[in-house]
Amino acid sequence: MLFLISQVFADGNTTKQSSSLLSFLPMIAFIAIMYFLLIRPQQKKQKQHKALIDSIKKGDKVMTNSGLIAVVDSVENDQEVILEIANGVKCRFLKATIMNVISNNTTASTTTNTLPQFGDNKKG
């Protein structure tokens, strides 16, 4: 009887070696799925943001991460830009905080106020 039990344990060891290789297959598949769903799109997004930041020039209307919309007054260096947030009000920002370029105007004077003016509606 003991002979049969030892033979069963011996047979179990040979099947564990072949199944241990198959046990890594789901882990490898999970890593591949995570790469294509998370890592690769994030790298693509970073490249697009870097290209956007490198293309900023004077007169562009931009929006920062905080939602501030301003016009680029000058580009100081690779990391800083001067934004005009109102007439005569200029602030220094890091280029990395710019989220989007709204329009590529060549001059800041061509921007117009597109907000609706309330109180101008007079009924006759």
C-alpha positions as CSV (number, residue, x, y, z in Angstrom):
1,M,0.0,0.0,0.0
2,L,2.8,2.4,0.8
3,F,4.3,1.6,-2.5
4,L,1.2,2.9,-4.4
5,I,1.2,6.1,-2.3
6,S,4.8,6.9,-3.1
7,Q,4.2,6.2,-6.8
8,V,1.2,8.7,-6.8
9,F,3.5,11.4,-5.3
10,A,6.2,10.7,-7.9
11,D,3.7,11.1,-10.7
12,G,2.5,14.4,-9.3
13,N,6.0,15.9,-9.4
14,T,6.3,15.4,-13.2
15,T,3.0,17.1,-13.9
16,K,3.9,20.1,-11.8
17,Q,6.9,20.9,-13.8
18,S,5.0,21.1,-17.1
19,S,2.2,23.1,-15.5
20,S,4.6,25.6,-13.9
21,L,5.5,26.8,-17.4
22,L,1.8,27.3,-18.2
23,S,1.2,29.2,-14.9
24,F,3.4,32.0,-16.2
25,L,1.3,32.4,-19.4
26,P,-1.6,34.4,-17.7
27,M,1.0,36.7,-16.0
28,I,2.7,37.4,-19.3
29,A,-0.6,38.0,-21.0
30,F,-1.7,40.4,-18.2
31,I,1.6,42.4,-18.5
32,A,1.1,42.6,-22.3
33,I,-2.5,43.8,-21.9
34,M,-1.4,46.4,-19.3
35,Y,1.3,47.7,-21.7
36,F,-1.1,48.2,-24.6
37,L,-4.0,49.6,-22.4
38,L,-2.1,51.9,-20.0
39,I,1.6,52.4,-20.7
40,R,1.6,52.9,-24.4
41,P,-1.2,55.4,-24.6
42,Q,0.4,57.4,-21.7
43,Q,3.7,57.6,-23.6
44,K,1.9,58.7,-26.7
45,K,0.1,61.4,-24.8
46,Q,3.4,62.6,-23.3
47,K,5.0,62.9,-26.7
48,Q,2.0,64.9,-28.0
49,H,2.2,67.3,-25.0
50,K,5.9,67.8,-25.5
51,A,5.4,68.6,-29.2
52,L,2.6,71.0,-28.2
53,I,4.9,72.8,-25.7
54,D,7.8,73.0,-28.2
55,S,5.5,74.6,-30.8
56,I,4.3,77.5,-28.6
57,K,5.2,80.9,-30.0
58,K,4.4,84.5,-29.4
59,G,0.7,85.4,-30.0
60,D,-0.7,81.9,-29.3
61,K,-3.8,81.8,-27.2
62,V,-3.3,79.1,-24.6
63,M,-5.0,77.5,-21.7
64,T,-3.1,76.4,-18.5
65,N,-3.9,73.4,-16.3
66,S,-5.7,75.6,-13.9
67,G,-8.1,76.9,-16.7
68,L,-6.5,80.3,-17.2
69,I,-6.8,81.4,-20.8
70,A,-4.1,83.9,-21.9
71,V,-2.0,85.1,-24.8
72,V,1.7,84.2,-25.1
73,D,3.6,87.5,-24.8
74,S,7.1,86.0,-25.1
75,V,8.9,82.7,-24.8
76,E,11.7,83.1,-22.3
77,N,13.6,79.8,-22.5
78,D,12.9,76.1,-22.9
79,Q,10.9,76.0,-19.6
80,E,9.3,79.4,-19.1
81,V,6.8,81.6,-21.0
82,I,5.3,85.1,-20.3
83,L,1.5,85.1,-20.6
84,E,-0.6,88.2,-20.8
85,I,-3.8,87.4,-18.9
86,A,-5.3,90.8,-19.3
87,N,-4.4,94.1,-20.9
88,G,-1.0,95.0,-19.4
89,V,-1.0,92.1,-16.9
90,K,1.8,89.7,-17.6
91,C,2.7,86.6,-15.6
92,R,5.6,84.1,-15.9
93,F,4.5,80.4,-16.2
94,L,6.2,77.2,-16.8
95,K,5.6,75.7,-20.2
96,A,4.7,72.4,-18.7
97,T,1.6,74.0,-17.1
98,I,0.2,74.8,-20.6
99,M,-2.5,72.2,-21.3
100,N,-3.8,73.3,-24.7
101,V,-3.2,75.8,-27.5
102,I,-6.6,77.3,-28.3
103,S,-5.6,79.3,-31.4
104,N,-2.4,80.2,-33.2
105,N,-2.8,83.9,-33.7
106,T,0.2,85.8,-35.0
107,T,-0.5,88.9,-33.1
108,A,-2.1,89.3,-29.7
109,S,-4.1,92.3,-30.9
110,T,-6.3,90.2,-33.2
111,T,-7.9,88.4,-30.3
112,T,-11.4,89.5,-29.6
113,N,-13.7,89.1,-26.6
114,T,-16.0,86.2,-27.5
115,L,-17.9,86.3,-24.2
116,P,-21.6,87.3,-24.4
117,Q,-22.3,90.8,-23.2
118,F,-25.2,90.9,-20.8
119,G,-27.3,94.0,-20.4
120,D,-27.0,95.0,-24.0
121,N,-30.4,93.5,-24.9
122,K,-32.8,96.5,-24.8
123,K,-36.3,95.9,-25.7
124,G,-38.0,98.7,-27.6
